[in-house]
Amino acid sequence: MKKAKKERLSSAGWRVGSSAEFLGLTSEEVVFIEMKLSLAQELRRRRQRRGLTQTELATLLDSSQSRVAKMEAADATVSLDLLIRSLLSLGAGARDVARVIRSAERRPAA
């Protein structure tokens, strides 16, 4: 949020904070969410780079298109394990996965 807008809202009596503060998330929960988001975004990037549709990726993973959509959206029902195994199936290596997870630490807090 831009500084001017933040100041305008604060002066009008609004409390301005992050989504993590609003939801009462611990720092560990924020890091977990950021990791999941980073892995999901990388899955979508790799799928698109390979020119695959969600349906084609689902076939490769022996899954469904709707499950791939949930994976790419970092849905709460999707585990980190599934995201990592899917990235490995698309040719990512351990270093690639580690890089994606590390990038979550550099994301601005929600």
N, CA, C and O atoms as a GROMACS GRO file, in nm:
protein
  440
    1MET      N    1   0.084  -0.117   0.000
    1MET     CA    2   0.000   0.000   0.000
    1MET      C    3   0.090   0.124   0.000
    1MET      O    4   0.192   0.129   0.068
    2LYS      N    5   0.048   0.222  -0.078
    2LYS     CA    6   0.126   0.345  -0.085
    2LYS      C    7   0.118   0.420   0.047
    2LYS      O    8   0.017   0.416   0.118
    3LYS      N    9   0.228   0.488   0.079
    3LYS     CA   10   0.240   0.559   0.206
    3LYS      C   11   0.128   0.661   0.224
    3LYS      O   12   0.072   0.671   0.333
    4ALA      N   13   0.097   0.737   0.120
    4ALA     CA   14  -0.007   0.841   0.130
    4ALA      C   15  -0.143   0.779   0.163
    4ALA      O   16  -0.217   0.832   0.246
    5LYS      N   17  -0.175   0.670   0.099
    5LYS     CA   18  -0.304   0.604   0.125
    5LYS      C   19  -0.308   0.550   0.267
    5LYS      O   20  -0.410   0.561   0.336
    6LYS      N   21  -0.197   0.491   0.310
    6LYS     CA   22  -0.189   0.437   0.446
    6LYS      C   23  -0.210   0.548   0.549
    6LYS      O   24  -0.284   0.531   0.646
    7GLU      N   25  -0.145   0.663   0.527
    7GLU     CA   26  -0.160   0.777   0.619
    7GLU      C   27  -0.303   0.829   0.618
    7GLU      O   28  -0.358   0.864   0.723
    8ARG      N   29  -0.365   0.836   0.499
    8ARG     CA   30  -0.502   0.883   0.487
    8ARG      C   31  -0.598   0.792   0.563
    8ARG      O   32  -0.687   0.840   0.633
    9LEU      N   33  -0.580   0.662   0.550
    9LEU     CA   34  -0.666   0.567   0.621
    9LEU      C   35  -0.645   0.575   0.772
    9LEU      O   36  -0.741   0.572   0.849
   10SER      N   37  -0.519   0.585   0.813
   10SER     CA   38  -0.489   0.595   0.956
   10SER      C   39  -0.549   0.721   1.016
   10SER      O   40  -0.605   0.717   1.126
   11SER      N   41  -0.538   0.832   0.945
   11SER     CA   42  -0.593   0.958   0.998
   11SER      C   43  -0.745   0.957   1.003
   11SER      O   44  -0.805   1.032   1.080
   12ALA      N   45  -0.808   0.871   0.922
   12ALA     CA   46  -0.954   0.858   0.924
   12ALA      C   47  -1.000   0.760   1.031
   12ALA      O   48  -1.119   0.734   1.046
   13GLY      N   49  -0.903   0.704   1.108
   13GLY     CA   50  -0.939   0.615   1.217
   13GLY      C   51  -0.929   0.467   1.185
   13GLY      O   52  -0.960   0.384   1.270
   14TRP      N   53  -0.887   0.434   1.064
   14TRP     CA   54  -0.873   0.294   1.027
   14TRP      C   55  -0.742   0.239   1.080
   14TRP      O   56  -0.641   0.310   1.087
   15ARG      N   57  -0.745   0.114   1.118
   15ARG     CA   58  -0.622   0.047   1.161
   15ARG      C   59  -0.563  -0.022   1.038
   15ARG      O   60  -0.631  -0.100   0.972
   16VAL      N   61  -0.438   0.008   1.010
   16VAL     CA   62  -0.374  -0.046   0.892
   16VAL      C   63  -0.270  -0.149   0.935
   16VAL      O   64  -0.184  -0.121   1.019
   17GLY      N   65  -0.278  -0.269   0.877
   17GLY     CA   66  -0.182  -0.374   0.911
   17GLY      C   67  -0.176  -0.476   0.798
   17GLY      O   68  -0.235  -0.457   0.692
   18SER      N   69  -0.104  -0.581   0.822
   18SER     CA   70  -0.089  -0.686   0.721
   18SER      C   71  -0.200  -0.790   0.735
   18SER      O   72  -0.270  -0.795   0.835
   19SER      N   73  -0.213  -0.873   0.632
   19SER     CA   74  -0.310  -0.981   0.639
   19SER      C   75  -0.271  -1.081   0.748
   19SER      O   76  -0.357  -1.142   0.811
   20ALA      N   77  -0.140  -1.098   0.770
   20ALA     CA   78  -0.094  -1.189   0.875
   20ALA      C   79  -0.139  -1.139   1.012
   20ALA      O   80  -0.181  -1.217   1.097
   21GLU      N   81  -0.131  -1.007   1.033
   21GLU     CA   82  -0.176  -0.951   1.160
   21GLU      C   83  -0.328  -0.967   1.174
   21GLU      O   84  -0.377  -1.003   1.281
   22PHE      N   85  -0.401  -0.941   1.066
   22PHE     CA   86  -0.546  -0.952   1.068
   22PHE      C   87  -0.590  -1.094   1.101
   22PHE      O   88  -0.684  -1.116   1.177
   23LEU      N   89  -0.521  -1.192   1.042
   23LEU     CA   90  -0.557  -1.332   1.064
   23LEU      C   91  -0.495  -1.392   1.190
   23LEU      O   92  -0.528  -1.503   1.229
   24GLY      N   93  -0.404  -1.318   1.252
   24GLY     CA   94  -0.339  -1.367   1.373
   24GLY      C   95  -0.244  -1.482   1.346
   24GLY      O   96  -0.233  -1.574   1.426
   25LEU      N   97  -0.174  -1.476   1.233
   25LEU     CA   98  -0.082  -1.584   1.196
   25LEU      C   99   0.050  -1.570   1.270
   25LEU      O  100   0.100  -1.460   1.293
   26THR      N  101   0.106  -1.683   1.307
   26THR     CA  102   0.239  -1.682   1.366
   26THR      C  103   0.341  -1.664   1.255
   26THR      O  104   0.308  -1.678   1.137
   27SER      N  105   0.464  -1.633   1.291
   27SER     CA  106   0.568  -1.617   1.189
   27SER      C  107   0.592  -1.749   1.116
   27SER      O  108   0.624  -1.750   0.997
   28GLU      N  109   0.578  -1.861   1.187
   28GLU     CA  110   0.595  -1.992   1.124
   28GLU      C  111   0.486  -2.018   1.021
   28GLU      O  112   0.513  -2.073   0.915
   29GLU      N  113   0.363  -1.979   1.053
   29GLU     CA  114   0.252  -1.997   0.959
   29GLU      C  115   0.271  -1.911   0.834
   29GLU      O  116   0.242  -1.955   0.723
   30VAL      N  117   0.321  -1.790   0.852
   30VAL     CA  118   0.347  -1.702   0.738
   30VAL      C  119   0.453  -1.764   0.648
   30VAL      O  120   0.436  -1.764   0.526
   31VAL      N  121   0.561  -1.816   0.705
   31VAL     CA  122   0.667  -1.878   0.625
   31VAL      C  123   0.612  -2.000   0.551
   31VAL      O  124   0.642  -2.019   0.434
   32PHE      N  125   0.532  -2.081   0.618
   32PHE     CA  126   0.473  -2.199   0.555
   32PHE      C  127   0.388  -2.159   0.434
   32PHE      O  128   0.400  -2.219   0.327
   33ILE      N  129   0.305  -2.060   0.451
   33ILE     CA  130   0.218  -2.012   0.343
   33ILE      C  131   0.302  -1.959   0.227
   33ILE      O  132   0.272  -1.988   0.111
   34GLU      N  133   0.404  -1.882   0.258
   34GLU     CA  134   0.490  -1.828   0.153
   34GLU      C  135   0.563  -1.939   0.078
   34GLU      O  136   0.581  -1.930  -0.044
   35MET      N  137   0.606  -2.043   0.149
   35MET     CA  138   0.670  -2.158   0.083
   35MET      C  139   0.572  -2.226  -0.013
   35MET      O  140   0.607  -2.257  -0.126
   36LYS      N  141   0.452  -2.247   0.034
   36LYS     CA  142   0.351  -2.314  -0.048
   36LYS      C  143   0.319  -2.230  -0.172
   36LYS      O  144   0.306  -2.284  -0.282
   37LEU      N  145   0.305  -2.100  -0.154
   37LEU     CA  146   0.277  -2.012  -0.268
   37LEU      C  147   0.391  -2.015  -0.369
   37LEU      O  148   0.367  -2.019  -0.490
   38SER      N  149   0.514  -2.013  -0.321
   38SER     CA  150   0.630  -2.016  -0.411
   38SER      C  151   0.636  -2.147  -0.489
   38SER      O  152   0.663  -2.145  -0.609
   39LEU      N  153   0.610  -2.258  -0.423
   39LEU     CA  154   0.611  -2.388  -0.492
   39LEU      C  155   0.499  -2.396  -0.595
   39LEU      O  156   0.519  -2.448  -0.704
   40ALA      N  157   0.381  -2.344  -0.560
   40ALA     CA  158   0.267  -2.347  -0.652
   40ALA      C  159   0.296  -2.261  -0.776
   40ALA      O  160   0.265  -2.301  -0.888
   41GLN      N  161   0.354  -2.144  -0.755
   41GLN     CA  162   0.387  -2.056  -0.868
   41GLN      C  163   0.492  -2.120  -0.958
   41GLN      O  164   0.485  -2.110  -1.080
   42GLU      N  165   0.590  -2.186  -0.898
   42GLU     CA  166   0.693  -2.254  -0.977
   42GLU      C  167   0.633  -2.369  -1.056
   42GLU      O  168   0.674  -2.392  -1.170
   43LEU      N  169   0.539  -2.440  -1.000
   43LEU     CA  170   0.473  -2.549  -1.072
   43LEU      C  171   0.403  -2.493  -1.196
   43LEU      O  172   0.416  -2.549  -1.305
   44ARG      N  173   0.330  -2.385  -1.180
   44ARG     CA  174   0.261  -2.324  -1.295
   44ARG      C  175   0.362  -2.277  -1.400
   44ARG      O  176   0.343  -2.300  -1.519
   45ARG      N  177   0.470  -2.211  -1.355
   45ARG     CA  178   0.572  -2.164  -1.450
   45ARG      C  179   0.632  -2.279  -1.529
   45ARG      O  180   0.646  -2.270  -1.651
   46ARG      N  181   0.668  -2.387  -1.462
   46ARG     CA  182   0.728  -2.502  -1.529
   46ARG      C  183   0.630  -2.570  -1.624
   46ARG      O  184   0.667  -2.612  -1.734
   47ARG      N  185   0.505  -2.580  -1.583
   47ARG     CA  186   0.404  -2.640  -1.670
   47ARG      C  187   0.388  -2.557  -1.797
   47ARG      O  188   0.387  -2.610  -1.908
   48GLN      N  189   0.377  -2.427  -1.779
   48GLN     CA  190   0.358  -2.340  -1.895
   48GLN      C  191   0.482  -2.337  -1.984
   48GLN      O  192   0.471  -2.336  -2.107
   49ARG      N  193   0.601  -2.337  -1.923
   49ARG     CA  194   0.725  -2.338  -2.000
   49ARG      C  195   0.734  -2.463  -2.087
   49ARG      O  196   0.788  -2.458  -2.198
   50ARG      N  197   0.683  -2.574  -2.037
   50ARG     CA  198   0.685  -2.699  -2.114
   50ARG      C  199   0.569  -2.707  -2.214
   50ARG      O  200   0.558  -2.803  -2.290
   51GLY      N  201   0.483  -2.605  -2.212
   51GLY     CA  202   0.370  -2.602  -2.305
   51GLY      C  203   0.262  -2.702  -2.274
   51GLY      O  204   0.190  -2.746  -2.363
   52LEU      N  205   0.250  -2.739  -2.147
   52LEU     CA  206   0.149  -2.836  -2.106
   52LEU      C  207   0.023  -2.767  -2.056
   52LEU      O  208   0.031  -2.660  -1.994
   53THR      N  209  -0.091  -2.826  -2.082
   53THR     CA  210  -0.215  -2.780  -2.021
   53THR      C  211  -0.224  -2.844  -1.882
   53THR      O  212  -0.147  -2.934  -1.849
   54GLN      N  213  -0.317  -2.797  -1.803
   54GLN     CA  214  -0.338  -2.859  -1.672
   54GLN      C  215  -0.381  -3.004  -1.689
   54GLN      O  216  -0.343  -3.090  -1.609
   55THR      N  217  -0.459  -3.032  -1.791
   55THR     CA  218  -0.505  -3.169  -1.817
   55THR      C  219  -0.388  -3.259  -1.853
   55THR      O  220  -0.380  -3.373  -1.807
   56GLU      N  221  -0.297  -3.208  -1.935
   56GLU     CA  222  -0.181  -3.288  -1.974
   56GLU      C  223  -0.090  -3.314  -1.854
   56GLU      O  224  -0.038  -3.425  -1.839
   57LEU      N  225  -0.072  -3.214  -1.769
   57LEU     CA  226   0.008  -3.235  -1.648
   57LEU      C  227  -0.061  -3.335  -1.557
   57LEU      O  228   0.004  -3.421  -1.497
   58ALA      N  229  -0.192  -3.325  -1.546
   58ALA     CA  230  -0.267  -3.420  -1.463
   58ALA      C  231  -0.245  -3.564  -1.510
   58ALA      O  232  -0.228  -3.654  -1.429
   59THR      N  233  -0.245  -3.583  -1.640
   59THR     CA  234  -0.220  -3.716  -1.696
   59THR      C  235  -0.080  -3.764  -1.659
   59THR      O  236  -0.061  -3.879  -1.620
   60LEU      N  237   0.018  -3.675  -1.672
   60LEU     CA  238   0.155  -3.708  -1.636
   60LEU      C  239   0.166  -3.748  -1.488
   60LEU      O  240   0.244  -3.836  -1.453
   61LEU      N  241   0.089  -3.681  -1.403
   61LEU     CA  242   0.094  -3.706  -1.259
   61LEU      C  243  -0.004  -3.813  -1.214
   61LEU      O  244  -0.011  -3.845  -1.095
   62ASP      N  245  -0.082  -3.869  -1.307
   62ASP     CA  246  -0.187  -3.964  -1.274
   62ASP      C  247  -0.285  -3.901  -1.176
   62ASP      O  248  -0.318  -3.958  -1.071
   63SER      N  249  -0.331  -3.781  -1.212
   63SER     CA  250  -0.421  -3.704  -1.128
   63SER      C  251  -0.532  -3.647  -1.215
   63SER      O  252  -0.557  -3.696  -1.325
   64SER      N  253  -0.598  -3.542  -1.166
   64SER     CA  254  -0.705  -3.478  -1.242
   64SER      C  255  -0.671  -3.331  -1.268
   64SER      O  256  -0.588  -3.273  -1.199
   65GLN      N  257  -0.736  -3.273  -1.368
   65GLN     CA  258  -0.714  -3.132  -1.400
   65GLN      C  259  -0.752  -3.044  -1.281
   65GLN      O  260  -0.682  -2.947  -1.252
   66SER      N  261  -0.861  -3.077  -1.214
   66SER     CA  262  -0.903  -2.994  -1.101
   66SER      C  263  -0.800  -2.999  -0.988
   66SER      O  264  -0.781  -2.899  -0.918
   67ARG      N  265  -0.736  -3.112  -0.970
   67ARG     CA  266  -0.631  -3.123  -0.867
   67ARG      C  267  -0.511  -3.036  -0.905
   67ARG      O  268  -0.453  -2.970  -0.819
   68VAL      N  269  -0.474  -3.036  -1.032
   68VAL     CA  270  -0.363  -2.951  -1.078
   68VAL      C  271  -0.400  -2.804  -1.056
   68VAL      O  272  -0.316  -2.725  -1.013
   69ALA      N  273  -0.523  -2.767  -1.086
   69ALA     CA  274  -0.567  -2.628  -1.063
   69ALA      C  275  -0.554  -2.592  -0.916
   69ALA      O  276  -0.509  -2.482  -0.882
   70LYS      N  277  -0.592  -2.684  -0.828
   70LYS     CA  278  -0.579  -2.659  -0.684
   70LYS      C  279  -0.432  -2.649  -0.644
   70LYS      O  280  -0.397  -2.568  -0.559
   71MET      N  281  -0.347  -2.730  -0.704
   71MET     CA  282  -0.204  -2.724  -0.674
   71MET      C  283  -0.148  -2.588  -0.714
   71MET      O  284  -0.073  -2.526  -0.638
   72GLU      N  285  -0.185  -2.542  -0.832
   72GLU     CA  286  -0.133  -2.413  -0.879
   72GLU      C  287  -0.190  -2.296  -0.800
   72GLU      O  288  -0.131  -2.188  -0.799
   73ALA      N  289  -0.302  -2.315  -0.736
   73ALA     CA  290  -0.363  -2.211  -0.653
   73ALA      C  291  -0.318  -2.221  -0.507
   73ALA      O  292  -0.363  -2.142  -0.423
   74ALA      N  293  -0.232  -2.317  -0.477
   74ALA     CA  294  -0.184  -2.340  -0.340
   74ALA      C  295  -0.301  -2.362  -0.244
   74ALA      O  296  -0.301  -2.313  -0.131
   75ASP      N  297  -0.399  -2.436  -0.290
   75ASP     CA  298  -0.517  -2.468  -0.210
   75ASP      C  299  -0.476  -2.536  -0.079
   75ASP      O  300  -0.376  -2.607  -0.074
   76ALA      N  301  -0.554  -2.512   0.023
   76ALA     CA  302  -0.524  -2.568   0.155
   76ALA      C  303  -0.523  -2.720   0.156
   76ALA      O  304  -0.459  -2.781   0.241
   77THR      N  305  -0.593  -2.783   0.062
   77THR     CA  306  -0.598  -2.929   0.058
   77THR      C  307  -0.476  -2.991  -0.009
   77THR      O  308  -0.461  -3.113  -0.010
   78VAL      N  309  -0.389  -2.909  -0.064
   78VAL     CA  310  -0.270  -2.957  -0.134
   78VAL      C  311  -0.151  -2.956  -0.038
   78VAL      O  312  -0.124  -2.855   0.026
   79SER      N  313  -0.081  -3.068  -0.029
   79SER     CA  314   0.033  -3.078   0.060
   79SER      C  315   0.161  -3.029  -0.007
   79SER      O  316   0.171  -3.025  -0.130
   80LEU      N  317   0.258  -2.992   0.075
   80LEU     CA  318   0.390  -2.956   0.023
   80LEU      C  319   0.450  -3.076  -0.049
   80LEU      O  320   0.517  -3.062  -0.151
   81ASP      N  321   0.426  -3.194   0.005
   81ASP     CA  322   0.476  -3.318  -0.055
   81ASP      C  323   0.429  -3.331  -0.199
   81ASP      O  324   0.509  -3.362  -0.288
   82LEU      N  325   0.301  -3.308  -0.224
   82LEU     CA  326   0.246  -3.319  -0.359
   82LEU      C  327   0.306  -3.214  -0.451
   82LEU      O  328   0.338  -3.244  -0.566
   83LEU      N  329   0.320  -3.093  -0.403
   83LEU     CA  330   0.380  -2.987  -0.485
   83LEU      C  331   0.524  -3.022  -0.523
   83LEU      O  332   0.564  -3.006  -0.638
   84ILE      N  333   0.600  -3.070  -0.427
   84ILE     CA  334   0.741  -3.102  -0.453
   84ILE      C  335   0.751  -3.221  -0.548
   84ILE      O  336   0.830  -3.218  -0.642
   85ARG      N  337   0.671  -3.326  -0.526
   85ARG     CA  338   0.674  -3.443  -0.615
   85ARG      C  339   0.635  -3.404  -0.757
   85ARG      O  340   0.689  -3.458  -0.853
   86SER      N  341   0.540  -3.312  -0.770
   86SER     CA  342   0.496  -3.266  -0.902
   86SER      C  343   0.607  -3.187  -0.972
   86SER      O  344   0.628  -3.202  -1.092
   87LEU      N  345   0.676  -3.103  -0.897
   87LEU     CA  346   0.789  -3.029  -0.955
   87LEU      C  347   0.898  -3.124  -1.002
   87LEU      O  348   0.957  -3.105  -1.109
   88LEU      N  349   0.926  -3.226  -0.923
   88LEU     CA  350   1.026  -3.325  -0.962
   88LEU      C  351   0.983  -3.397  -1.089
   88LEU      O  352   1.067  -3.429  -1.174
   89SER      N  353   0.854  -3.424  -1.103
   89SER     CA  354   0.802  -3.489  -1.223
   89SER      C  355   0.819  -3.402  -1.347
   89SER      O  356   0.826  -3.452  -1.459
   90LEU      N  357   0.825  -3.271  -1.327
   90LEU     CA  358   0.844  -3.178  -1.439
   90LEU      C  359   0.992  -3.150  -1.464
   90LEU      O  360   1.026  -3.063  -1.545
   91GLY      N  361   1.079  -3.222  -1.396
   91GLY     CA  362   1.222  -3.208  -1.423
   91GLY      C  363   1.298  -3.121  -1.326
   91GLY      O  364   1.418  -3.101  -1.343
   92ALA      N  365   1.234  -3.070  -1.224
   92ALA     CA  366   1.305  -2.991  -1.124
   92ALA      C  367   1.395  -3.084  -1.043
   92ALA      O  368   1.360  -3.201  -1.020
   93GLY      N  369   1.508  -3.034  -1.000
   93GLY     CA  370   1.597  -3.109  -0.914
   93GLY      C  371   1.588  -3.058  -0.771
   93GLY      O  372   1.515  -2.963  -0.742
   94ALA      N  373   1.660  -3.122  -0.683
   94ALA     CA  374   1.658  -3.082  -0.542
   94ALA      C  375   1.703  -2.936  -0.526
   94ALA      O  376   1.646  -2.863  -0.445
   95ARG      N  377   1.804  -2.895  -0.602
   95ARG     CA  378   1.851  -2.757  -0.592
   95ARG      C  379   1.744  -2.658  -0.641
   95ARG      O  380   1.730  -2.550  -0.584
   96ASP      N  381   1.671  -2.696  -0.744
   96ASP     CA  382   1.564  -2.610  -0.794
   96ASP      C  383   1.457  -2.591  -0.686
   96ASP      O  384   1.412  -2.480  -0.661
   97VAL      N  385   1.418  -2.701  -0.624
   97VAL     CA  386   1.316  -2.694  -0.518
   97VAL      C  387   1.368  -2.611  -0.400
   97VAL      O  388   1.294  -2.531  -0.344
   98ALA      N  389   1.494  -2.631  -0.364
   98ALA     CA  390   1.553  -2.553  -0.254
   98ALA      C  391   1.554  -2.404  -0.287
   98ALA      O  392   1.528  -2.321  -0.200
   99ARG      N  393   1.584  -2.371  -0.412
   99ARG     CA  394   1.586  -2.232  -0.454
   99ARG      C  395   1.447  -2.170  -0.441
   99ARG      O  396   1.433  -2.057  -0.395
  100VAL      N  397   1.345  -2.244  -0.481
  100VAL     CA  398   1.208  -2.194  -0.472
  100VAL      C  399   1.169  -2.173  -0.326
  100VAL      O  400   1.107  -2.072  -0.292
  101ILE      N  401   1.204  -2.267  -0.241
  101ILE     CA  402   1.171  -2.255  -0.099
  101ILE      C  403   1.245  -2.136  -0.037
  101ILE      O  404   1.187  -2.060   0.041
  102ARG      N  405   1.373  -2.120  -0.074
  102ARG     CA  406   1.449  -2.005  -0.023
  102ARG      C  407   1.388  -1.873  -0.068
  102ARG      O  408   1.391  -1.775   0.007
  103SER      N  409   1.333  -1.870  -0.189
  103SER     CA  410   1.276  -1.745  -0.240
  103SER      C  411   1.156  -1.701  -0.155
  103SER      O  412   1.123  -1.582  -0.151
  104ALA      N  413   1.092  -1.795  -0.088
  104ALA     CA  414   0.979  -1.761  -0.002
  104ALA      C  415   1.023  -1.672   0.114
  104ALA      O  416   0.944  -1.591   0.162
  105GLU      N  417   1.146  -1.686   0.159
  105GLU     CA  418   1.196  -1.606   0.270
  105GLU      C  419   1.217  -1.461   0.228
  105GLU      O  420   1.220  -1.372   0.313
  106ARG      N  421   1.232  -1.437   0.098
  106ARG     CA  422   1.257  -1.302   0.049
  106ARG      C  423   1.129  -1.230   0.008
  106ARG      O  424   1.132  -1.112  -0.025
  107ARG      N  425   1.017  -1.301   0.010
  107ARG     CA  426   0.888  -1.239  -0.027
  107ARG      C  427   0.846  -1.145   0.083
  107ARG      O  428   0.871  -1.172   0.201
  108PRO      N  429   0.782  -1.034   0.048
  108PRO     CA  430   0.730  -0.946   0.152
  108PRO      C  431   0.621  -1.016   0.231
  108PRO      O  432   0.542  -1.093   0.174
  109ALA      N  433   0.616  -0.991   0.359
  109ALA     CA  434   0.516  -1.055   0.446
  109ALA      C  435   0.377  -1.020   0.397
  109ALA      O  436   0.352  -0.908   0.351
  110ALA      N  437   0.288  -1.115   0.408
  110ALA     CA  438   0.148  -1.096   0.361
  110ALA      C  439   0.077  -0.989   0.441
  110ALA      O  440  -0.040  -0.961   0.415
   0.00000   0.00000   0.00000
